[in-house]
């Protein structure tokens, strides 16, 4: 049986860690626009730990794109052109309808070359570090609706609902901390890459606090990677969207898998016993460290497009049929944005690499324990992490603040493995 973290537990958990809104942090930010808020961050360099990380991100963005690998070498031939039954004619028509509503200035801001480095400019903090594309809260209702129709046409129905739930939880957080101008359900930027086509390569991206999606399309094929989906808190327990919750299933499935393993396999999987283990690299070089205050245990977040991530933990080749099925159920949840047939093909690809799939764990694995886990193979990286508070006050990771990341290694991110060389992201 999958052991979940209930809505009531999440609600009670985060309600115990609401911040004091009568502090300079919240008083000063309350009246600021997203641009003023970000400029203040740059000018004051506060908080210093995040400012330092953004400078490391600038260094990483300067690197030419290569792709996430296990050892620095790209493994070619893993991804092939195939029919995934993506309704491209409808998606293209929807995008063209959106384009017809834009002013020339908006169209110029919205459109980017297929190989643009802007693909790699997404980030998940609430600071608007790179204001590219169209910002949903700044456009007309018709343009905003057009953007949502593109998302609906592209994503699976359940994936679109997951994205909307993430955006609504961001809005709820903005209400909790009285910063609705900084965090709301429209605090996201939307970009178009290349020329929308039923046969040629193109794509779009959406990014903002706790939700970043990168979508590459070609023919009837789709890659949605990298993605970042997070929530602080991971439930809405009041207001018009009360009852919304996300990322609980991913956590419950991971814990069930870990608890189901034999003791010796659990020991292999558990690479660190503490969530901030002293054995983790914490040198101050934020381009390389294993732990930092923003990413915490994540290896593959924003700007980590070229990271070398060695395999760790236990190999799934020894797992039972039921345990391998749990891996596929986790993958299905984390790949929920991908439309049905394409997701089925992706799960089949993941299953074909079980002999090269590794499952690693950080932290303890009692029912109440926060934790991190990663599933990694030549064709997928799935990360799940419980975080300490950013706006909430919990100094230790809590199960009510969750981050998840999907990466497709070996140049699968941004669909680069299927692109012509001149179209690969810069």
ABEGO torsion letter per residue (X at the ends): XBBBBBAAAAAAAAAAABBBAABAAAAAAAABBAAAAAAAAAAAGOBAAAAAAAAAAAAAAABBBAEBBAAGBBBBGABBBBBAGBBAAAAAAAAAAAAAABBAAAAAAABBBAABAAAAABBABABBABBBEBBAAABBAAAAAAAAAAAAAABBAAAAAAAAAAAAAAAAAAAAAGBAAABBAABBBBBBBEBBBAABBBEBBBBEBGBBBBBBBBEABBBBOBBBBBBOBABBABEAABGBBBGAAAAAAAAAAAAABBAAAAAAABABABABBAABBBAGBAAABABBAAAEABAABBGAAABBBBBBEBBAAABBAAAAAAAAAAAAAAAAABBAAAAAAAAAAAAAAAAABBBBBBEBABAABBBBBBBBBAABBBBBBBBBBAABABABBBAABBBBBBBBBGGABGGAAABBAAABBX
